[in-house]
Amino acid sequence: MKLVEISGLIEQGMWNYGDELGLPIFSGPKITQLASVEKDGFSAHKIEFSILTGTYLETPAHLLEDARTIDELDLKELFLPASVIKLNKKPNSSITKDDITKSGVIIKKGDCLVVFTGWYKMWNKKNFVLDCPYFDSECMDYIVSREIKVLASDTPCYDDIRDPVDSKKLPQLRKLYLSGAMALAPIVNGDRAKQGRAKIIILPLKVKNLSASPARAVLIYR
């Protein structure tokens, strides 16, 4: 059995949506040490961060009223079969239906579809958010038609964030959420993952009424 963690490290000074998109509510994280073993006999820290920090699991409640929140998910929805696709996309390029279908990977109903574009290599680098690849409309329509449970990708935005309309309306993400699926993004370690079939475990924080939460996620290969 091979385990590949695909969740990124949360640390102070890391990339965040707030700094790149000019949205202070999504800035951070801020990590403050409250006590140390040397001075206090124990260690303690306080962390302040947006729910969209690092690798996070997001439910349709992010865009849709009355949708389920993180705390309402059943454990069975966090342990899933996975179809893993590895691509090589350029900055600001679209992920297309052909990219997905020509991979040869079979996407099954109920899967977590995992799409690596190579963008994970840009984690914490300049314009990680603004220059990321994104899903085009035909591609998202196809993905939704496969009746997946989760779409995971190493791109932090599923829509074209540089398009003034898409960046506000998020049409591709909305399609995904209207289908009932969730998003896990952005993921890392595509170099360690293998294309094909796997299993995935996704463990978000269980906090009441949140539409999203930072999560640890692991691909399992046998």
ABEGO torsion letter per residue (X at the ends): XBBBBABBBBBBGBBBAAAAAGBAAABOBBBBBABBAAAAGBBBBBBBBBABBEBBBBBAAAABBGBBBAAABBAAAABBBBBBBBBBBBBGBBBBAAAAAAAGBBBBBGBBBBBBAGAAAABGBBGAAAABBBBBAAAAAAAAAAGBABBBBABABABBAABAAAAAAGAAAAAAAAAGBBBBOBBBGAAABBBEBBBBBBBBBBBBGBABBBBBBBBBBX
